[in-house]
């Protein structure tokens, strides 16, 4: 057996100092980018991934901790700061979120996500006028032509409403936004519907698919009764004008005859709108096995020389209904909230019919009509997320998993808007009901919800 002389060194012990220096050099070379870039974007991405996991399991504090670590490791990545800012807003730390956004805007003054998040952080702190200023700055920097963009009109109207300024202008913004989103065809119906009526029809169609048929009927019935009263008043007014013309001036001038024809067109448009809602309600009654009520609605449609079967065949598909529900919930909420904030009698509300409109006195009733439909549409959307209606292949519907996370907060905001209007109208019991519903969502009623 070979033995090694005590004076001989094994190869592994040869020049240990040199080997350690080589190892240290390689380590320094590897660590240099991490030190230079705050431990590197790769590590930051790992922390960001851990933040997503923590947030998915409901641990927002851990998510904030992980995102804070990610920002420290990659301080030049604006997307990480924006993600952190959004979580800070959600946890009630709007001032810290605004500071993060300001850091981004110092380097990138036109960073759109940072401007959006800054405005949201200012709202969360109750600085609504500053939030409006941030929105206006964002609009100028993006060179928006807001007057023809419904989403931006709605957004500006809402910022103005929260700031409590330019309410008349805010009302004009949201009225125009509602008119613009009502211009495209609705299914293959041969006539147009206003946003409220579109929302009701779409909500009713989806409600029948997800087991909310019974809840949809009262909303449809209220709108049908309102239109029925409007039709009665309009026909009475038209008959009165005809009688006046016969007794005072016959034949009537061309100008007055044209005015009567326009009035008749408006009446016909309201009949078409009412026939649509009656058809949806008839389908709901049919689903519930209430054949007598179903036949009554179908007969009323026939009395207007319209066909409920043809109307039913022309109603929109589920995907279009979901899109309509999401848009209408947001826009009707803004409009109702603004009407409720304005001094009663200082404005008029509009019943949208085809390309024309009938203007009536504004009231808390108008505000609550919009807010109630907004909340109902949102509840239908919320329940639809648990169904198989949402087809991701379509690409036009929000991811149900992501949507579920913000449902509670969004609904609390809608309920708080109605609470404010109910308090202002003197409906203390209704306001208490909304406050109770907000608390049931683990939220606290107040403007901090914004």
Backbone torsions as a table, in degrees:
resi	resn	phi	psi	omega
1	UNK	NA	130.6	-178.2
2	UNK	-74.2	142.5	175.7
3	UNK	-122.9	152.8	-177.0
4	UNK	-99.5	134.0	179.3
5	UNK	-67.2	140.7	178.5
6	UNK	-56.9	-25.6	-177.4
7	UNK	-84.8	-10.2	-179.0
8	UNK	-89.8	145.1	179.1
9	UNK	-108.6	140.2	176.7
10	UNK	-71.8	154.9	179.9
11	UNK	-57.7	-31.2	-176.7
12	UNK	-71.0	-20.9	179.4
13	UNK	-96.4	1.9	-175.7
14	UNK	-71.7	124.9	177.3
15	UNK	50.5	60.2	-178.9
16	UNK	-61.8	-35.1	-179.0
17	UNK	-64.5	-42.5	-179.8
18	UNK	-64.8	-40.5	-179.6
19	UNK	-64.1	-40.4	178.8
20	UNK	-64.1	-37.0	178.4
21	UNK	-65.7	-39.5	178.6
22	UNK	-63.8	-44.7	179.2
23	UNK	-61.8	-43.6	179.4
24	UNK	-62.9	-38.4	179.6
25	UNK	-64.4	-45.8	177.5
26	UNK	-62.3	-39.9	-180.0
27	UNK	-64.0	-42.9	179.3
28	UNK	-62.8	-38.9	179.4
29	UNK	-63.3	-39.0	179.5
30	UNK	-71.7	-36.4	-176.1
31	UNK	-81.9	-18.7	-175.9
32	UNK	-55.7	-47.1	178.7
33	UNK	-63.7	-34.5	-178.6
34	UNK	-67.7	-39.6	178.5
35	UNK	-68.7	-42.4	-177.2
36	UNK	-65.3	-39.6	-173.5
37	UNK	-106.7	25.0	176.6
38	UNK	70.9	42.9	179.5
39	UNK	74.9	5.0	166.5
40	UNK	90.0	145.6	-179.6
41	UNK	-65.0	-28.1	-180.0
42	UNK	-63.7	-45.9	177.8
43	UNK	-64.7	-38.6	179.6
44	UNK	-62.5	-40.3	178.3
45	UNK	-64.0	-36.4	177.5
46	UNK	-62.9	-44.4	178.4
47	UNK	-63.7	-39.3	178.6
48	UNK	-62.9	-39.0	178.0
49	UNK	-64.7	-40.0	176.9
50	UNK	-64.4	-33.6	177.6
51	UNK	-64.8	-40.8	178.1
52	UNK	-62.1	-42.8	179.2
53	UNK	-62.0	-44.5	-179.8
54	UNK	-64.0	-41.4	-179.6
55	UNK	-66.7	-38.2	179.7
56	UNK	-62.9	-31.2	178.8
57	UNK	-92.1	7.7	174.2
58	UNK	89.1	8.6	-179.0
59	UNK	-97.8	83.5	-175.6
60	UNK	-70.6	-31.9	178.4
61	UNK	-62.3	-44.3	178.1
62	UNK	-66.4	-36.6	177.7
63	UNK	-61.9	-42.7	178.5
64	UNK	-64.3	-41.1	178.7
65	UNK	-60.7	-46.3	-178.6
66	UNK	-65.8	-39.9	179.5
67	UNK	-69.8	-35.7	176.3
68	UNK	-61.2	-42.8	177.3
69	UNK	-63.2	-40.8	179.3
70	UNK	-62.2	-42.4	179.3
71	UNK	-64.2	-39.3	179.0
72	UNK	-64.2	-34.0	-177.8
73	UNK	-82.8	-25.4	178.1
74	UNK	-136.7	70.5	-170.9
75	UNK	-68.6	-12.2	-178.0
76	UNK	-96.7	6.5	-179.5
77	UNK	-94.3	105.2	-177.0
78	UNK	-66.2	-30.2	-177.9
79	UNK	-63.9	-35.7	177.5
80	UNK	-66.3	-40.9	179.7
81	UNK	-65.7	-38.6	179.1
82	UNK	-66.5	-41.7	177.5
83	UNK	-60.1	-43.1	178.5
84	UNK	-65.0	-42.8	-179.7
85	UNK	-59.5	-41.5	-179.7
86	UNK	-63.0	-40.3	178.9
87	UNK	-70.0	-34.8	177.2
88	UNK	-64.9	-40.5	176.5
89	UNK	-59.7	-45.4	-178.0
90	UNK	-62.6	-29.8	-179.0
91	UNK	-94.2	9.2	176.2
92	UNK	84.3	19.5	-178.9
93	UNK	-113.7	57.9	-175.9
94	UNK	-63.4	-32.6	-179.2
95	UNK	-64.5	-39.6	178.3
96	UNK	-68.6	-37.4	178.4
97	UNK	-63.4	-43.0	179.9
98	UNK	-62.6	-39.0	179.0
99	UNK	-62.5	-40.0	178.0
100	UNK	-63.8	-41.7	178.9
101	UNK	-63.5	-39.1	178.6
102	UNK	-63.3	-36.1	177.2
103	UNK	-60.8	-42.3	178.6
104	UNK	-66.6	-44.2	-174.9
105	UNK	-69.9	-21.5	175.0
106	UNK	-63.1	-37.3	-179.7
107	UNK	-92.3	-34.8	-177.1
108	UNK	-128.6	82.6	-173.2
109	UNK	-60.6	-23.4	-177.7
110	UNK	-106.4	20.8	178.8
111	UNK	-67.9	108.1	-172.3
112	UNK	-63.5	-47.9	178.7
113	UNK	-59.1	-34.5	179.0
114	UNK	-68.8	-38.6	177.6
115	UNK	-66.4	-41.8	177.3
116	UNK	-60.4	-49.6	-176.4
117	UNK	-66.3	-35.4	177.4
118	UNK	-63.9	-44.7	178.3
119	UNK	-60.4	-41.5	178.9
120	UNK	-66.0	-37.0	178.7
121	UNK	-68.1	-35.6	177.3
122	UNK	-68.1	-39.2	174.6
123	UNK	-61.1	-43.1	-177.9
124	UNK	-62.1	-26.3	178.1
125	UNK	-89.6	-3.2	-178.0
126	UNK	85.0	9.3	179.6
127	UNK	-90.9	69.5	-170.4
128	UNK	-70.8	-32.6	178.6
129	UNK	-70.4	-38.4	175.8
130	UNK	-64.2	-37.9	178.3
131	UNK	-63.0	-40.0	176.4
132	UNK	-63.6	-40.8	177.4
133	UNK	-61.5	-41.1	178.8
134	UNK	-64.8	-39.8	176.9
135	UNK	-61.5	-45.7	-179.6
136	UNK	-63.9	-38.2	176.3
137	UNK	-62.4	-43.9	179.0
138	UNK	-60.8	-41.9	-179.9
139	UNK	-63.4	-42.0	179.8
140	UNK	-65.4	-41.9	-177.0
141	UNK	-70.7	-28.5	178.7
142	UNK	-90.0	-2.4	-179.5
143	UNK	54.7	44.7	-179.8
144	UNK	-72.5	140.1	166.1
145	UNK	-99.4	86.3	-168.4
146	UNK	-66.3	-29.1	-170.0
147	UNK	-59.8	-19.1	-179.9
148	UNK	-119.0	15.8	-180.0
149	UNK	-115.8	103.4	-175.2
150	UNK	-56.5	-41.0	-177.8
151	UNK	-63.8	-38.9	-179.6
152	UNK	-75.8	-34.4	174.8
153	UNK	-62.1	-43.4	178.3
154	UNK	-63.1	-43.0	-178.5
155	UNK	-64.7	-45.2	-179.9
156	UNK	-65.4	-40.4	178.1
157	UNK	-59.2	-42.1	-178.5
158	UNK	-68.2	-42.2	177.5
159	UNK	-61.1	-41.1	178.9
160	UNK	-65.0	-40.4	-179.9
161	UNK	-63.1	-44.4	179.6
162	UNK	-64.7	-36.0	178.8
163	UNK	-75.5	-15.3	179.8
164	UNK	71.1	26.7	-179.2
165	UNK	-127.2	154.8	173.4
166	UNK	52.5	45.0	-176.3
167	UNK	-65.3	-35.9	176.6
168	UNK	-62.1	-42.8	178.0
169	UNK	-65.5	-38.8	178.7
170	UNK	-62.0	-40.8	179.0
171	UNK	-64.0	-40.6	177.2
172	UNK	-63.2	-40.8	178.7
173	UNK	-59.2	-50.8	-174.0
174	UNK	-73.2	-32.3	175.3
175	UNK	-62.1	-43.9	179.1
176	UNK	-66.4	-41.3	178.7
177	UNK	-59.8	-44.0	179.3
178	UNK	-64.1	-38.6	178.8
179	UNK	-66.5	-41.0	-178.0
180	UNK	-66.2	-42.2	-178.4
181	UNK	-75.4	-9.8	177.6
182	UNK	-93.7	-2.5	-177.4
183	UNK	-74.4	-41.3	-179.6
184	UNK	-62.6	160.3	-179.9
185	UNK	-63.4	152.0	178.4
186	UNK	-116.4	103.0	-169.9
187	UNK	62.7	-136.1	174.8
188	UNK	-120.1	28.9	177.0
189	UNK	-62.8	139.9	-178.5
190	UNK	-79.9	5.9	178.1
191	UNK	-139.0	168.9	-177.0
192	UNK	-97.8	154.8	175.0
193	UNK	-125.7	146.5	173.0
194	UNK	-69.5	168.7	-173.4
195	UNK	-62.3	-42.3	-179.8
196	UNK	-60.5	-44.5	-178.3
197	UNK	-69.8	-37.0	174.4
198	UNK	-60.2	-45.0	-178.4
199	UNK	-61.9	-43.3	178.7
200	UNK	-62.3	-47.3	-179.5
201	UNK	-62.6	-46.3	-179.7
202	UNK	-64.2	-42.6	179.2
203	UNK	-62.7	-41.4	179.3
204	UNK	-64.2	-41.2	-179.7
205	UNK	-62.9	-47.4	-180.0
206	UNK	-69.8	-37.2	179.3
207	UNK	-57.2	-38.5	179.0
208	UNK	-67.4	-22.0	-179.1
209	UNK	-87.9	-17.3	-172.9
210	UNK	-122.0	16.3	175.5
211	UNK	82.1	23.5	178.8
212	UNK	-115.1	26.4	-177.2
213	UNK	-58.8	-45.3	-177.3
214	UNK	-61.0	-37.7	179.9
215	UNK	-71.4	-26.7	-176.9
216	UNK	-74.9	-31.6	-172.4
217	UNK	-59.7	-46.2	179.4
218	UNK	-60.5	-36.2	179.0
219	UNK	-66.9	-43.7	176.9
220	UNK	-63.8	-41.6	-177.3
221	UNK	-64.6	-41.4	178.9
222	UNK	-60.8	-43.5	-179.5
223	UNK	-68.1	-38.9	178.9
224	UNK	-63.8	-43.3	178.7
225	UNK	-63.4	-38.6	178.5
226	UNK	-63.4	-44.0	178.1
227	UNK	-67.1	-36.5	178.9
228	UNK	-62.7	-42.3	177.0
229	UNK	-64.2	-42.5	179.4
230	UNK	-61.3	-42.3	178.8
231	UNK	-63.5	-42.4	179.5
232	UNK	-62.3	-46.4	-179.6
233	UNK	-65.1	-39.8	-178.5
234	UNK	-67.5	-43.5	178.4
235	UNK	-65.3	-38.3	177.1
236	UNK	-62.9	-42.6	-179.9
237	UNK	-66.8	-40.5	179.3
238	UNK	-64.0	-44.7	179.0
239	UNK	-62.7	-37.7	178.4
240	UNK	-64.5	-42.7	179.4
241	UNK	-64.5	-39.0	179.1
242	UNK	-64.0	-42.7	179.3
243	UNK	-63.8	-39.9	178.8
244	UNK	-62.8	-41.8	-179.2
245	UNK	-67.0	-39.2	-179.5
246	UNK	-63.6	-40.5	-177.3
247	UNK	-81.6	-25.5	-174.1
248	UNK	-104.7	-36.5	-171.8
249	UNK	-152.9	110.4	178.9
250	UNK	-139.9	130.5	-2.0
251	UNK	-74.1	156.8	-178.2
252	UNK	-70.6	156.5	175.7
253	UNK	-65.3	159.3	-179.5
254	UNK	-60.6	-38.1	-179.3
255	UNK	-61.6	-44.8	-179.6
256	UNK	-70.2	-35.7	177.2
257	UNK	-63.2	-41.6	177.5
258	UNK	-63.0	-39.6	178.3
259	UNK	-61.4	-40.1	177.7
260	UNK	-65.5	-40.0	179.3
261	UNK	-64.2	-39.5	176.9
262	UNK	-63.3	-40.1	178.3
263	UNK	-63.3	-41.0	177.9
264	UNK	-63.1	-38.8	178.0
265	UNK	-62.5	-40.4	178.3
266	UNK	-64.8	-41.3	178.1
267	UNK	-62.5	-42.3	179.3
268	UNK	-64.4	-39.3	179.0
269	UNK	-63.0	-39.1	178.4
270	UNK	-68.2	-33.1	175.9
271	UNK	-65.7	-41.8	178.4
272	UNK	-63.6	-40.3	177.4
273	UNK	-63.8	-46.0	179.7
274	UNK	-63.3	-38.6	179.0
275	UNK	-62.9	-36.1	177.8
276	UNK	-63.5	-47.9	-179.2
277	UNK	-67.4	-37.3	176.4
278	UNK	-62.8	-38.3	178.9
279	UNK	-65.5	-43.1	178.1
280	UNK	-63.7	-42.0	179.2
281	UNK	-66.3	-37.6	177.2
282	UNK	-60.0	-41.0	177.0
283	UNK	-63.1	-37.9	178.3
284	UNK	-66.0	-45.3	177.1
285	UNK	-60.2	-41.2	179.9
286	UNK	-61.7	-42.1	179.8
287	UNK	-63.1	-33.6	-180.0
288	UNK	-84.9	-1.1	179.7
289	UNK	79.3	16.8	179.8
290	UNK	-94.2	73.8	-171.1
291	UNK	-65.4	-36.9	-179.3
292	UNK	-61.8	-45.2	179.6
293	UNK	-67.6	-38.0	177.1
294	UNK	-59.5	-47.2	-178.6
295	UNK	-65.7	-34.8	177.1
296	UNK	-61.0	-44.5	179.6
297	UNK	-65.7	-42.0	179.7
298	UNK	-64.2	-37.6	178.2
299	UNK	-66.1	-37.9	178.8
300	UNK	-65.7	-36.3	175.9
301	UNK	-63.4	-43.4	178.5
302	UNK	-62.9	-33.3	-179.9
303	UNK	-64.5	-18.4	176.9
304	UNK	-97.5	14.3	179.9
305	UNK	61.4	39.2	177.4
306	UNK	-127.7	164.3	-173.4
307	UNK	-119.9	115.4	-176.4
308	UNK	-67.5	-31.0	177.9
309	UNK	-64.7	-43.0	178.5
310	UNK	-66.8	-37.9	178.3
311	UNK	-64.6	-44.2	-179.5
312	UNK	-60.7	-40.4	-179.6
313	UNK	-67.8	-23.8	-177.4
314	UNK	-92.5	-5.6	-178.2
315	UNK	-65.0	152.9	-175.1
316	UNK	-69.3	159.3	176.2
317	UNK	-76.7	171.0	-173.6
318	UNK	-59.7	-43.4	-176.7
319	UNK	-61.8	-43.7	177.9
320	UNK	-64.4	-36.3	178.9
321	UNK	-64.6	-41.9	179.4
322	UNK	-62.6	-44.5	177.8
323	UNK	-60.4	-43.7	179.9
324	UNK	-62.3	-41.7	-179.9
325	UNK	-61.6	-45.6	-178.3
326	UNK	-63.8	-46.1	-179.6
327	UNK	-65.5	-47.6	-175.5
328	UNK	-66.5	-35.6	178.7
329	UNK	-59.8	-43.7	-179.7
330	UNK	-69.5	-46.8	-174.6
331	UNK	-71.9	-42.0	179.2
332	UNK	-66.9	-33.7	176.0
333	UNK	-62.2	-46.8	179.1
334	UNK	-61.4	-45.8	-177.7
335	UNK	-64.8	-45.0	179.3
336	UNK	-63.1	-40.7	179.5
337	UNK	-63.3	-43.3	-179.6
338	UNK	-65.8	-46.0	178.7
339	UNK	-58.2	-41.6	-179.7
340	UNK	-65.9	-27.7	-179.9
341	UNK	-80.3	-25.2	-174.6
342	UNK	-78.2	149.6	174.6
343	UNK	-61.0	130.4	-178.3
344	UNK	-62.7	137.9	-179.0
345	UNK	91.6	-9.1	-179.2
346	UNK	-90.3	1.6	-177.9
347	UNK	-151.9	175.6	175.7
348	UNK	-125.6	150.6	174.6
349	UNK	-100.4	162.3	-175.9
350	UNK	-124.0	129.7	168.5
351	UNK	-95.2	114.1	-171.9
352	UNK	-83.5	122.0	179.8
353	UNK	-136.5	112.4	178.3
354	UNK	53.2	-129.7	179.6
355	UNK	-93.9	-2.4	-179.9
356	UNK	-112.0	-177.3	178.5
357	UNK	-154.9	154.8	173.3
358	UNK	-112.1	124.2	-176.9
359	UNK	-98.6	132.0	-179.2
360	UNK	-129.1	166.8	-178.7
361	UNK	-63.9	138.1	177.8
362	UNK	-78.2	150.0	179.8
363	UNK	-159.9	173.2	174.8
364	UNK	-61.4	-28.8	177.9
365	UNK	-60.5	-40.2	177.6
366	UNK	-63.1	-44.8	-178.9
367	UNK	-62.5	-46.3	-177.6
368	UNK	-68.6	-31.8	177.2
369	UNK	-61.1	-46.9	178.6
370	UNK	-64.7	-45.6	-176.9
371	UNK	-66.0	-40.6	179.2
372	UNK	-63.0	-42.3	179.0
373	UNK	-68.5	-37.0	177.6
374	UNK	-60.3	-45.4	-179.4
375	UNK	-66.7	-42.3	179.4
376	UNK	-64.1	-44.4	178.5
377	UNK	-59.1	-39.9	179.8
378	UNK	-66.5	-39.3	178.3
379	UNK	-64.2	-38.6	176.4
380	UNK	-63.5	-44.8	178.2
381	UNK	-61.2	-44.2	179.8
382	UNK	-56.3	-47.4	-179.0
383	UNK	-71.7	-27.7	178.9
384	UNK	-67.4	-23.9	179.4
385	UNK	-64.3	-23.7	-179.5
386	UNK	-89.8	1.2	-177.5
387	UNK	-105.9	-177.3	178.6
388	UNK	-98.0	17.9	-179.4
389	UNK	-67.8	-39.0	-174.5
390	UNK	-74.3	112.9	-179.4
391	UNK	-104.6	107.0	-175.6
392	UNK	-63.4	-25.5	-179.6
393	UNK	-63.7	-23.6	180.0
394	UNK	-69.2	-31.4	177.4
395	UNK	76.2	1.3	-176.7
396	UNK	-109.7	1.5	-176.9
397	UNK	-115.0	137.6	-179.1
398	UNK	-59.3	145.0	178.0
399	UNK	-60.2	118.3	-176.8
400	UNK	-58.2	-36.4	-179.4
401	UNK	-64.1	-45.9	178.9
402	UNK	-67.1	-39.0	-178.1
403	UNK	-64.2	-35.4	-177.5
404	UNK	-60.3	-31.3	-175.4
405	UNK	-67.7	-29.2	-175.9
406	UNK	-104.3	3.2	-175.4
407	UNK	-59.0	-49.7	-175.8
408	UNK	-58.5	-47.2	-178.7
409	UNK	-65.6	-43.3	-179.1
410	UNK	-62.5	-42.9	-179.9
411	UNK	-67.0	-37.1	178.1
412	UNK	-61.4	-38.5	178.5
413	UNK	-64.7	-45.4	178.7
414	UNK	-60.2	-44.2	-179.8
415	UNK	-65.5	-36.2	179.5
416	UNK	-68.1	-36.9	175.4
417	UNK	-58.3	-45.1	179.3
418	UNK	-67.7	-36.6	177.0
419	UNK	-57.6	-44.7	-179.8
420	UNK	-60.9	-44.8	-179.1
421	UNK	-67.4	-40.4	178.6
422	UNK	-63.9	-41.8	177.9
423	UNK	-61.4	-43.6	-178.3
424	UNK	-66.5	-30.9	-179.6
425	UNK	-84.6	-5.0	179.3
426	UNK	91.9	7.5	179.6
427	UNK	-88.5	78.6	-176.4
428	UNK	-66.4	-38.1	-179.9
429	UNK	-64.1	-44.4	178.6
430	UNK	-62.8	-40.0	178.6
431	UNK	-62.9	-39.6	178.4
432	UNK	-66.1	-37.4	176.8
433	UNK	-60.7	-44.0	179.1
434	UNK	-65.2	-40.9	178.7
435	UNK	-61.4	-41.4	178.9
436	UNK	-64.1	-41.5	179.5
437	UNK	-65.7	-36.9	178.3
438	UNK	-64.8	-43.1	179.1
439	UNK	-64.9	-33.0	177.8
440	UNK	-65.2	-19.8	176.9
441	UNK	-90.8	11.9	-178.6
442	UNK	64.1	33.5	176.4
443	UNK	-123.4	161.1	179.1
444	UNK	-111.1	125.2	-179.3
445	UNK	-58.7	135.9	177.8
446	UNK	154.7	165.6	-177.8
447	UNK	-65.9	-14.5	177.5
448	UNK	-62.6	-18.1	178.8
449	UNK	-62.1	-23.8	-177.1
450	UNK	-75.7	NA	NA
